């Protein structure tokens, strides 16, 4: 992947979400490559810098799907988008076989919600293919019900990201192809999610670009008591805050609106 198109610190980059899972928590799951291509094309026109394709819901309580089913959802979509759009494509998966097929189909980024805990070989795959690697800090292995009161969730996340990035580099992934994600909503209580956002600067101080994904998430619904379809303004608030506290990439469903939030916040924060 050509990382020179990203000049970190100059502006915030937008990752548009294309869910090809019918049970997406955000209610935005789509079913066909044609529909996915239409959505990705609209996102590109609205200002997306990266398209992230995922075929398995990662909402709390979701059940993993068979590899062949995820493959059938994801690979045709990535192939269709790659034929039409000149944007970096990311595959949202923690499964080696899916990531390998996605790269063969044209993906350039592996977005691993488990930060190599489930499948360390994803780092080998990224290293061999020159792919970028997004490593998330996910506490669901120790807090599947979001009920563990960690002594300091920020320190837990920092240590987890140090582990993941260290392993990736040791397996041959260049440091400049690694992006970190604190994992808002993944194995953390709602107060812990808010605390992590409040102290996001500590995560941003790690020597890697920072991706933040808050779009439509339950932490916002918890504050407002509103469903996913009514969390646009809440998402905007967290994105503006995340940029002010060091985010380089934001992962969003609503590209047009969040592009505007990013541009105004960048004008204030980055000058």
PATI-915354 format. One line per 3 residues: their letters; for each residue x, z, y of N, C-alpha, C, O. Coordinates in steps of 0.001 Angstrom, whole numbers, m for minus. Each point is the difference from the previous one (the first is absolute). Last residue first. Example, Ala and Ser with C-alpha at 12.3 -4.5 7.8 and 13.67 -1.06 7.14 Angstrom:
<atoms>
SA) 12850,7080,m2250,820,60,1190,m770,730,1090,509,169,1108 ~ m219,m239,m6828,m890,0,1190,900,0,1200,1036,665,m19 $
</atoms>
This chain:
<atoms>
XXX) m5187,12025,24259,332,m620,1282,171,m1497,m107,281,m662,998 ~ m1505,4407,m4224,1262,m737,m154,420,m682,1307,1172,m329,187 ~ m5216,3023,m436,1031,745,m731,1350,m711,34,1037,629,212 $
XXX) m4964,m2596,1869,218,1331,555,1243,657,m607,849,537,713 ~ m2258,m4748,m2276,319,m158,1415,308,1345,656,837,87,898 ~ m2354,m165,m5411,1388,m469,139,407,m114,1471,1110,380,373 $
XXX) m5591,580,m1296,853,1166,m289,1470,m374,111,796,766,544 ~ m3914,m4232,m69,m96,928,1133,907,1206,m219,701,431,916 ~ m948,m3585,m4405,610,m600,1183,m42,944,1197,980,115,736 $
XXX) m3082,1201,m4850,1462,m42,m86,634,m548,1272,992,547,481 ~ m5701,m588,m887,482,1379,111,1529,17,5,616,698,806 ~ m2640,m4806,m1616,m166,389,1403,498,1432,231,653,286,1004 $
XXX) m729,m1878,m5385,1012,m757,752,m64,402,1459,1035,195,637 ~ m4345,1438,m3477,1230,786,m39,1181,m741,627,955,636,445 ~ m5231,m2777,m733,m113,1208,820,1309,774,34,404,491,1054 $
XXX) m614,m4345,m3819,m205,m359,1404,m13,1233,893,681,38,1025 ~ m366,541,m5813,1210,m499,650,m224,m268,1486,812,416,826 ~ m2822,2703,m4747,m584,m653,1178,1115,m511,903,402,677,946 $
XXX) 630,1687,m4995,m1069,m916,m397,m444,m870,1172,m292,m1183,m175 ~ 5406,3503,m571,m1355,95,547,m963,m995,m642,396,m1040,m526 ~ 4866,3608,1095,m746,m733,m1035,m1490,179,293,m506,1122,m14 $
XXX) 5362,m945,3043,m1259,667,m327,m800,m904,m930,m102,m1209,212 ~ 5599,2033,1553,m1022,m864,m600,m1252,845,m185,93,1162,m393 ~ 3509,863,2525,436,m1379,207,m1027,m1009,m505,m125,m1097,545 $
XXX) 117,6610,1341,m381,m991,m1007,484,m1391,401,m75,m386,1166 ~ 561,4804,1372,1065,m717,m684,m376,m1026,m1043,895,m548,m644 ~ m3511,3491,3867,878,869,m769,913,m763,m961,565,580,m927 $
XXX) m3793,m2716,3760,690,898,926,1011,871,m736,998,429,580 ~ m3796,m3165,m3148,977,m813,744,805,885,937,1221,m127,90 ~ m4760,2142,m2388,1098,m323,m913,1070,m831,698,1192,212,m221 $
XXX) m5185,811,2578,845,1182,m165,1211,m318,m879,1120,408,307 ~ m4334,m3762,196,672,229,1282,953,1189,m105,1130,m54,484 ~ m3809,m751,m4200,1023,m1033,137,754,163,1314,1227,m106,28 $
XXX) m4915,2924,m969,1164,352,m818,1111,m1039,120,1179,344,m77 ~ m5273,m1132,2371,649,1203,526,1258,342,m789,1034,323,584 ~ m3777,m3877,m2087,735,m364,1220,753,1199,568,1140,m127,447 $
XXX) m4051,841,m4094,1200,m717,m417,863,m340,1208,1218,178,m29 ~ m5373,1628,911,892,1028,m546,1302,m622,m481,1077,557,211 ~ m4488,m3411,1236,602,699,1138,973,1082,m468,1043,221,614 $
XXX) m3424,m2576,m3998,858,m897,771,709,725,1130,1218,m108,142 ~ m4467,1410,m3902,1231,719,345,965,m847,825,1203,261,8 ~ m5657,m953,m2564,m140,466,1386,1241,781,472,m105,956,769 $
XXX) m593,m2788,m5255,m394,m1107,875,m77,396,1466,m121,m864,868 ~ 1021,4049,m4414,1135,m885,257,m330,m1110,982,855,m417,781 ~ m3866,4825,m332,461,m828,m1122,1110,m948,428,279,m154,1189 $
XXX) m1120,5083,1132,m510,m1368,48,543,m792,m1183,1103,279,m471 ~ m76,4340,2560,m1166,m36,m884,m702,m1356,76,m1215,m83,180 ~ 5432,1612,2062,m1191,m503,693,m1293,118,m806,m1094,m129,549 $
XXX) 5430,1615,m2249,m73,495,1376,m1343,m359,639,m623,831,661 ~ 1558,m2471,m4954,m112,1454,m71,m145,595,1404,m772,937,208 ~ 1653,m5540,m764,m1385,325,m300,m251,1492,m42,m1080,473,352 $
XXX) 5459,m1952,128,m749,m311,1218,m1475,316,m183,m650,538,896 ~ 3482,m98,m4576,387,1027,972,m743,m212,1317,m340,965,684 ~ m41,m4142,m4216,m921,1137,m57,381,1116,949,m865,770,419 $
XXX) 2167,m5981,729,215,976,m1076,m876,1247,143,m555,280,1063 ~ 1306,m4745,1538,m1278,363,m636,100,1153,m996,m948,223,m753 ~ 5577,m1835,2330,m1204,m793,248,m1184,427,m869,43,m83,m1228 $
XXX) 4803,1511,1703,m1105,946,197,m1347,m697,21,m1035,662,82 ~ 6669,m1372,m1104,m1303,m526,m376,m1080,1067,128,m104,885,m850 ~ 5586,m2332,2406,m1043,1016,m32,m1335,m675,m309,m365,m999,619 $
XXX) 6197,188,m815,m1340,m567,m108,m1002,1146,m85,230,974,m717 ~ 5210,m1617,2458,m1107,851,m430,m1316,m760,28,m395,m546,1030 ~ 6158,m438,m1570,m1247,m308,702,m1160,783,m617,m46,219,m1210 $
XXX) 4806,2019,738,m698,m1155,m552,m1218,m300,867,m551,916,610 ~ 3791,3121,m721,618,m1267,432,m616,m1250,m636,716,m880,m479 ~ m3056,5783,2055,750,m523,m1141,473,m1413,334,m657,m689,781 $
XXX) m2207,3006,2194,1432,226,202,847,m390,m1208,1221,m106,112 ~ m6059,64,m11,573,m1165,679,1496,148,223,703,m996,170 ~ m3168,4618,m1891,112,m1051,m1020,665,m1235,606,834,m644,m636 $
XXX) m1768,4145,3521,1020,470,m945,212,m1009,m1128,1114,m162,m496 ~ m4563,m499,3724,1321,m303,546,1106,432,m955,1046,m645,m57 ~ m5690,1680,m693,467,m1284,m518,1394,m361,511,741,m714,m676 $
XXX) m4068,4656,1007,1465,112,m76,649,m1293,m505,1068,30,m611 ~ m5813,264,1150,471,742,1178,1530,26,43,599,m85,1072 ~ m2752,m1753,m4849,m101,m889,1158,545,681,1263,667,m630,821 $
XXX) m890,3247,m4642,999,m1046,m209,m36,m1005,1152,1050,m443,466 ~ m4333,3786,m598,1303,569,345,1104,m1047,m118,905,m62,833 ~ m5214,m1113,m2249,43,122,1461,1335,564,463,546,m438,1013 $
XXX) m1301,187,m5651,51,m1343,572,121,54,1521,803,m722,592 ~ m1497,4762,m2869,1372,m484,m188,165,m1409,558,1033,m314,593 ~ m5371,2274,m605,887,629,995,1449,m462,m123,691,m144,1009 $
XXX) m3702,m1489,m4284,m276,m553,1319,825,686,1092,532,m691,869 ~ 1664,567,m5685,m1283,485,517,m221,m588,1391,928,m529,612 ~ 1937,m2069,m4420,141,973,1080,m1391,462,437,m951,m781,m12 $
XXX) 2248,m2844,m3133,378,1284,m566,194,1087,1031,694,986,m246 ~ m1304,m5453,2222,420,m75,m1399,518,1352,m484,1188,299,129 ~ m2641,m1551,4466,m1127,m56,m927,361,15,m1469,m889,m3,m852 $
XXX) 4531,m1616,4228,m1180,710,490,m1135,m173,m1007,m361,m1124,m351 ~ 5451,m83,191,m1081,136,m979,m1170,843,475,m426,922,m696 ~ 4921,m2542,2673,m229,1411,m330,m1177,242,m926,m154,1105,m521 $
XXX) 3712,m5330,924,m1401,272,323,m277,1446,m390,217,357,m1158 ~ 4241,m4266,2016,m567,1244,m518,m1414,212,525,m362,m475,1077 ~ 4086,m3835,m2250,m938,557,978,m589,1259,m619,m260,32,m1203 $
XXX) 4748,m3682,335,m836,1124,m410,m831,479,1180,506,157,1112 ~ 3102,m3510,m1222,m1215,m566,m599,m954,1091,m475,m940,m282,m743 ~ 5341,1062,2638,m777,m669,1040,m1216,m743,m549,m714,m662,753 $
XXX) 3873,2975,m3584,m735,968,821,m872,m689,1038,m1055,516,368 ~ 2202,m2896,m5069,668,264,1279,m854,928,868,m1225,m120,28 ~ 1192,159,m5389,m811,m499,1108,749,289,1306,322,1156,276 $
XXX) 1182,174,m4826,431,m1274,566,m845,m571,1111,270,m1110,459 ~ m297,5449,m3052,m357,m1094,m910,239,m1379,631,m325,m1024,m601 ~ 1046,5040,3052,861,109,m1177,m255,m1133,m990,897,m392,m746 $
XXX) m3686,790,4520,1332,m457,401,952,30,m1197,807,m911,m182 ~ m5107,2651,m510,m69,m1439,259,1377,m553,359,405,m1040,m519 ~ m878,5698,m22,m54,m700,m1283,m18,m1509,198,656,m738,m735 $
XXX) m832,3449,4569,1301,143,m662,38,m743,m1325,993,m649,m329 ~ m5060,917,2659,914,m951,643,1397,81,m620,682,m1015,m140 ~ m3936,4071,m1453,m396,m1379,m283,973,m1005,603,411,m946,m671 $
XXX) 215,5632,1540,181,m313,m1421,m247,m1480,m261,816,m671,m632 ~ m1762,2254,4919,1452,m41,m221,319,m347,m1460,906,m785,m278 ~ m5379,1480,1402,472,m1282,513,1511,m127,m123,511,m1093,m245 $
XXX) m2477,5173,m988,m460,m1049,m910,498,m1369,455,428,m812,m820 ~ 382,4547,3569,831,56,m1208,m380,m1097,m985,863,m584,m654 ~ m3499,1005,4558,1367,m404,335,900,m14,m1234,760,m947,m205 $
XXX) m5149,2611,m269,14,m1451,205,1405,m494,306,436,m1012,m547 ~ m1056,5654,212,m264,m615,m1306,94,m1522,113,638,m650,m829 ~ m417,3116,4779,1258,92,m739,m147,m611,m1396,928,m634,m502 $
XXX) m4783,897,3099,931,m936,623,1335,11,m733,587,m1055,m241 ~ m4006,4111,m989,m265,m1354,m487,982,m1002,603,358,m978,m656 ~ m9,6222,m442,226,m835,1181,m130,m1451,m434,945,m571,m545 $
XXX) m2359,3913,m2433,531,905,1018,251,m735,1313,m283,523,1078 ~ m3598,m2168,m4383,1462,m53,70,487,907,1130,m648,130,1038 ~ m3901,m330,m3852,464,437,1321,1529,42,m6,604,1039,m270 $
XXX) m4442,m3931,m2688,1221,804,m47,431,338,1428,151,m888,839 ~ m3939,m1968,m2307,m296,1421,173,1244,897,m66,m121,1225,m33 ~ m1354,m6175,m904,271,280,1416,m199,1483,307,m562,348,1039 $
XXX) 437,m2491,m5442,m1271,313,649,168,372,1472,m913,555,612 ~ 4661,m1653,m3440,m974,m1077,m203,m1325,246,690,m707,m951,333 ~ 5759,2731,m148,m1222,400,705,m1079,m1070,m134,m427,m574,1002 $
XXX) 4747,112,m2985,m72,1470,m9,m1272,512,668,m361,1164,m171 ~ 1147,m5819,m210,458,464,m1309,m46,1517,m100,m167,543,m1092 ~ m870,m2934,5154,m1100,96,m962,442,453,m1383,m821,474,m786 $
XXX) 3199,m1362,5234,11,1306,m664,m1103,135,m1070,m266,1103,m476 ~ 3479,m5001,3280,m1304,214,m623,55,1309,m795,818,151,m907 ~ 1942,m3599,4628,41,1360,m545,m1405,382,m455,m919,125,810 $
XXX) 3176,m5284,m459,m916,1011,515,272,1353,m639,421,88,m1154 ~ 2157,m5088,2193,m6,1181,m856,m851,1087,640,304,489,1088 ~ 821,m6166,m1019,m648,1090,727,m151,1172,m958,m594,m141,m1069 $
XXX) 3919,m4428,1284,m634,1030,m815,m568,1083,905,735,646,747 ~ 1103,m6316,m920,m45,1285,688,m812,976,m839,m805,m406,m838 ~ 3620,m3802,m1327,m1286,444,557,183,1296,778,898,790,m290 $
XXX) 2231,m3722,m2426,116,76,1447,m1288,419,676,m220,m300,1173 ~ 1263,m93,m6025,m740,m1071,663,104,24,1520,m608,m830,675 ~ 2698,4103,m3693,293,m1323,m582,m594,m1134,817,588,m1079,84 $
XXX) m1538,5611,1154,1410,m325,220,335,m1403,m509,699,m755,676 ~ m5033,2525,m1475,194,m317,1415,1436,m441,262,236,m969,721 ~ m1202,2484,m5030,m697,m1265,253,193,m433,1450,287,m1166,272 $
XXX) 1312,5385,m1557,823,m1056,m611,m591,m1377,297,720,m949,313 ~ m3223,4665,1009,1188,m145,851,918,m1084,m553,557,m785,768 ~ m4312,2028,m3261,m404,m807,1151,1170,m194,959,99,m1037,657 $
XXX) 68,3878,m4549,513,m1373,m126,m468,m915,1123,521,m1104,157 ~ m1943,5780,m818,1260,m183,736,521,m1436,m37,751,m414,884 ~ m5629,2780,m1515,714,m1164,m519,1267,m264,813,m17,m799,937 $
XXX) m2795,4704,m238,m639,m557,m1190,844,m1097,m643,82,m98,m1224 ~ 1445,2164,5224,m199,1073,m988,m617,m529,m1289,352,457,m1088 ~ 715,m2925,5367,863,m123,m1189,m179,1120,m1026,719,22,m999 $
XXX) m3593,m397,4949,1389,214,395,965,76,m1169,877,863,m36 ~ m5856,m1676,297,603,1130,m712,1471,201,344,634,902,m545 ~ m3490,m4496,2209,m610,1260,438,593,1217,m694,m267,1131,407 $
XXX) 2196,m6177,866,m126,920,m1145,m529,1358,459,717,767,642 ~ m43,m6200,720,m520,1199,655,m380,996,m1093,m1065,m104,m608 ~ 4294,m4547,1328,m665,847,m988,m381,1292,700,862,702,527 $
XXX) 276,m6031,1253,65,1446,203,m725,680,m1148,m1081,m442,m390 ~ 1228,m4282,888,1360,326,428,214,1496,186,1112,441,291 ~ m4499,m4476,m3084,117,1263,734,1466,299,306,894,m349,m772 $
XXX) m2615,m3500,m1881,317,m142,1416,64,1272,809,274,m57,1199 ~ m806,m957,m6130,m1079,m735,681,231,m116,1503,m708,m739,682 ~ 3660,3222,m3513,45,m1388,m477,m1035,m870,724,205,m1199,190 $
XXX) m293,5782,628,1184,m599,619,140,m1451,m421,329,m859,819 ~ m3726,3303,m2861,m314,m213,1413,1178,m634,733,m190,m890,830 ~ 696,2221,m5334,m835,m1197,93,m331,m320,1455,m69,m1169,381 $
XXX) 2464,5134,m1175,816,m1152,m406,m794,m1301,126,511,m993,518 ~ m2737,5087,246,940,m294,1076,835,m1243,m325,242,m839,867 ~ m3134,2471,m4182,m767,m555,1117,938,m405,1122,m133,m1086,564 $
XXX) 1990,3282,m4274,m463,m1335,m381,m765,m677,1137,136,m1204,218 ~ 1374,5760,306,1093,m975,m28,m510,m1417,m259,390,m939,693 ~ m3195,4851,1792,210,m499,m1363,1012,m1144,10,m133,m961,758 $
XXX) m2013,3389,2952,1093,820,m525,352,m445,m1423,729,693,m710 ~ m3104,m3110,5494,m57,345,m1424,1165,921,m350,1029,4,676 ~ m2803,m3442,3270,m245,1439,m62,m189,374,m1465,m1111,m38,m527 $
XXX) 3698,m4144,3244,m878,337,m1115,m62,1517,m117,1022,675,m123 ~ 68,m4462,4331,321,1235,m702,m967,177,m1153,m1180,m330,118 ~ 3219,m3834,3373,m1075,518,m840,507,1210,m775,1099,m5,m554 $
XXX) 197,m2964,5388,446,791,m1148,m1203,565,m747,m931,525,609 ~ 171,m5057,1961,161,1414,327,587,712,m1207,m252,m413,m1131 ~ m1559,m4410,2149,1422,319,60,174,1415,538,601,208,1053 $
XXX) m4818,m3019,m3821,469,815,1115,1495,284,m98,537,231,m1084 ~ m3124,m2921,m2195,m585,m318,1304,631,738,1181,m40,m504,1122 ~ 1222,960,m5918,m86,m1445,236,m379,m322,1434,390,m1042,526 $
XXX) m328,5574,m2068,1347,m539,209,m37,m1502,295,797,m491,799 ~ m4810,2716,m1997,420,337,1366,1374,m599,296,230,m524,1090 ~ m1922,5,m5463,m826,m740,958,435,256,1436,74,m927,807 $
XXX) 2010,3372,m4304,378,m1422,m82,m766,m821,1044,574,m865,661 ~ m1681,5392,m1152,1317,m149,638,422,m1459,m12,543,m501,985 ~ m4502,1464,m3253,m171,239,1440,1332,m183,727,56,m672,1030 $
XXX) m176,466,m5789,m590,m1198,625,m169,142,1513,125,m979,736 ~ 1570,4814,m3107,920,m1142,12,m629,m1256,589,648,m651,818 ~ m3163,4933,m1401,1024,m41,1037,745,m1332,75,158,m557,1086 $
XXX) m3735,1704,m4362,m479,175,1367,1057,m388,1025,m297,m684,980 ~ 1286,641,m5607,m969,m1056,277,m559,103,1421,m386,m1007,593 ~ 3332,4389,m2178,713,m1266,125,m960,m1124,407,313,m808,875 $
XXX) m2097,4999,m1954,641,34,1314,742,m1312,258,m20,m522,1115 ~ m1856,1013,m5349,m1055,m92,1004,588,2,1407,m416,m790,847 ~ 3287,1431,m4521,m474,m1385,35,m1118,m187,1031,m114,m1066,605 $
XXX) 1925,5438,m1346,939,m890,677,m541,m1421,82,138,m653,1034 ~ m3610,4787,m1251,990,m647,m861,863,m991,778,m441,m578,993 ~ m1515,4711,1760,m576,m1112,m747,1077,m636,m874,1189,179,265 $
XXX) m2075,5098,1918,836,m1193,m104,m662,m1079,m848,m683,296,m980 ~ m2146,3281,3835,551,m138,m1354,858,m1263,m54,m462,m1067,406 ~ m1065,4741,3797,m116,m1332,m587,708,m49,m1353,945,748,m252 $
XXX) m1161,3048,3445,m890,m36,m1152,m143,m1362,m646,m709,m134,m998 ~ 2298,151,5993,11,1199,m852,m1013,m110,m1134,m1161,m343,225 ~ 3034,m4268,1558,m760,1098,590,65,1220,m927,211,m155,m1203 $
XXX) 1698,m4422,800,814,1220,m78,m714,1173,664,623,998,361 ~ m1759,m6217,m2814,m330,1039,971,899,1218,m212,261,409,m1131 ~ 1122,m5496,m40,m495,1222,m639,m275,1044,1067,864,285,829 $
XXX) 1011,m4660,91,m1068,m297,m940,m589,1212,m692,m940,m128,m784 ~ 3705,m1713,5694,m98,991,m1072,m1193,m267,m896,m1068,m383,476 ~ 4496,m1697,3849,m1035,m303,m993,35,1043,m1109,1044,236,m609 $
XXX) 615,m1181,6044,210,872,m1165,m1165,m182,m968,m1147,294,338 ~ 3797,m2958,4065,m1241,135,m760,308,774,m1278,904,m359,m755 ~ 1434,m100,6016,180,98,m1452,m1401,61,m605,m904,595,588 $
XXX) 1196,m1009,4019,1378,m430,m264,303,m56,m1490,911,m712,m421 ~ m5640,270,3737,702,647,m1105,1394,m588,m170,201,m1208,127 ~ m3808,m105,3171,1258,658,334,714,726,m1116,986,690,260 $
XXX) m5085,m3671,21,m247,1169,833,1256,816,296,m39,956,775 ~ 1,m4809,m3667,m413,m466,1326,m187,1164,965,188,m155,1207 ~ 733,1137,m5709,1172,m639,605,m319,m469,1415,816,161,907 $
XXX) m4363,1554,m3452,928,1058,395,1248,m570,666,484,551,990 ~ m3568,m3564,m2840,m552,637,1203,930,1096,506,230,121,1203 ~ 920,m2127,m5244,160,m963,1094,m531,585,1302,630,m137,1049 $
XXX) m1286,2592,m4997,1407,22,393,261,m936,1173,771,328,902 ~ m5096,m329,m2816,272,1256,690,1439,44,504,245,380,1145 ~ m1476,m4068,m3756,m739,m34,1263,270,1260,826,213,m74,1210 $
XXX) 1496,m140,m5557,743,m885,895,m671,m75,1365,672,m8,1031 ~ m2897,2375,m4394,1210,722,406,827,m828,971,525,526,981 ~ m4254,m2535,m2975,m429,1012,973,1194,783,520,74,308,1190 $
XXX) 767,m3421,m4584,m454,m704,1203,m418,983,1089,337,m180,1171 ~ 909,1802,m5512,1145,m441,798,m422,m693,1297,656,158,1029 ~ m4044,3458,m3108,539,m1318,m336,1211,m338,852,115,476,1129 $
XXX) m2710,3791,m894,24,m387,m1397,713,m1320,m306,457,m190,m1127 ~ m584,4949,4685,m442,m1381,m123,375,m519,m1385,764,634,m728 ~ m1458,4379,3815,495,m738,m1161,m570,m1398,m61,m1184,m202,272 $
XXX) 622,4112,2905,416,m1334,430,508,m848,m1160,651,m1021,220 ~ m2042,5905,339,m1145,m896,m97,329,m1437,358,m891,m772,354 ~ 3752,4846,m741,m402,m422,1340,m1188,m948,m9,m498,m393,1055 $
XXX) 2685,2108,m5037,m645,1113,702,m576,m446,1341,m989,559,475 ~ 1454,m3909,m4739,803,514,1105,m756,1087,751,m1198,m129,249 ~ 125,m2668,m4373,m326,1407,248,886,604,1078,262,1203,m20 $
XXX) 91,m5807,m1661,m1396,189,413,m355,1430,348,m1027,240,634 ~ 5757,m2899,m13,m566,947,m965,m1422,313,440,m201,448,1129 ~ 3788,m3011,1130,m739,m796,m975,m435,902,m1154,47,m369,m1174 $
XXX) 1704,775,6652,m343,681,m1258,m772,m944,m906,m1066,m493,370 ~ 4445,327,4066,m908,m864,m768,m221,657,m1354,852,m76,m885 ~ 1241,1506,6096,m356,372,m1369,m981,m1004,m593,m1073,m233,556 $
XXX) 5204,92,3432,m1425,m150,m264,m308,198,m1473,721,m502,m863 ~ 3260,2074,4500,m203,m408,m1387,m1507,m34,m258,m660,1039,35 ~ 4031,m1122,4633,m1286,229,m649,m12,m546,m1416,315,m1169,m223 $
XXX) 3516,3196,4131,m417,m1110,m837,m1260,393,m773,m187,1159,m368 ~ 2703,399,5303,m617,428,m1264,m492,m1226,m755,m613,m893,586 ~ 4958,900,2849,m1456,28,9,m495,508,m1340,779,155,m941 $
XXX) 3817,149,2149,m426,m840,1122,m1517,m55,128,m528,m91,1109 ~ 2977,2433,m4627,104,689,1276,m466,m821,1180,m230,544,1080 ~ 1989,m3015,m5463,m603,1331,63,252,650,1358,1097,m65,555 $
XXX) m1571,m4923,m2332,982,664,855,m563,1381,302,m780,180,936 ~ m97,m4437,m4596,m414,1331,442,1130,635,807,1084,255,m525 ~ m561,m4492,m1479,m1209,m174,816,m528,1345,502,m851,37,889 $
XXX) 4583,m472,m3898,366,m186,1402,m1224,m224,883,93,126,1221 ~ 188,416,m6136,m359,1177,790,313,m190,1480,m323,866,814 ~ m727,m3990,m5331,719,m59,1256,m449,1145,898,m1072,m61,601 $
X) 1121,m208,m6168,m837,0,1195,873,0,1247,985,735,73 $
</atoms>
